[in-house]
Amino acid sequence: MGDITHALSVDVAAVIPNHYQQALESSDSGVPLYEADRNAPITTSLLNIVAQMTGEKTERPGLLQRVLPSFLRN
């Protein structure tokens, strides 16, 4: 980030890694990046930006947390 700050003479709040192919596939398919590949660098970078902006860590619920409510409703 230091190179970007020096070249542009501005403070850089965040950098999102280039993962054009995955971003394009997500956009074309309508499947959010965090559902397609939560551990991809682009996804973790976006989640970190959300956490910085909101002050809360964004986590995808685990399998048990996603499945359990449907069992409890029946």
URPENOR-V809261 format. One record per residue. RES is the residue in one small letter. PSI is psi in whole degrees, 0 to 359 (none if undefined). OMEGA is omega as a letter, one per 40 degrees, with the letter a starting at -180 (NA if undefined). Layout:
# URPENOR-V809261
RES&PSI&OMEGA  RES&PSI&OMEGA
This chain:
# URPENOR-V809261
m&335&a  g&322&i  d&319&a  i&315&i  t&317&i  h&315&a  a&322&a  l&348&a  s&38&i  v&156&i  d&136&i  v&123&a  a&324&a  a&157&i  v&133&i  i&122&a  p&147&i  n&118&i  h&62&a  y&314&a  q&315&a  q&321&i  a&319&i  l&315&i  e&319&i  s&315&i  s&315&a  d&321&a  s&340&a  g&8&i  v&120&a  p&149&a  l&319&a  y&343&i  e&328&a  a&313&a  d&92&a  r&335&a  n&2&i  a&146&a  p&322&i  i&321&a  t&313&a  t&326&i  s&315&i  l&321&i  l&323&i  n&321&i  i&317&i  v&317&i  a&320&i  q&320&a  m&323&a  t&341&a  g&6&i  e&141&i  k&131&i  t&121&a  e&142&i  r&133&i  p&146&i  g&171&a  l&314&a  l&318&i  q&330&i  r&326&a  v&323&a  l&315&a  p&326&i  s&327&i  f&325&a  l&334&a  r&333&a  n&none&NA
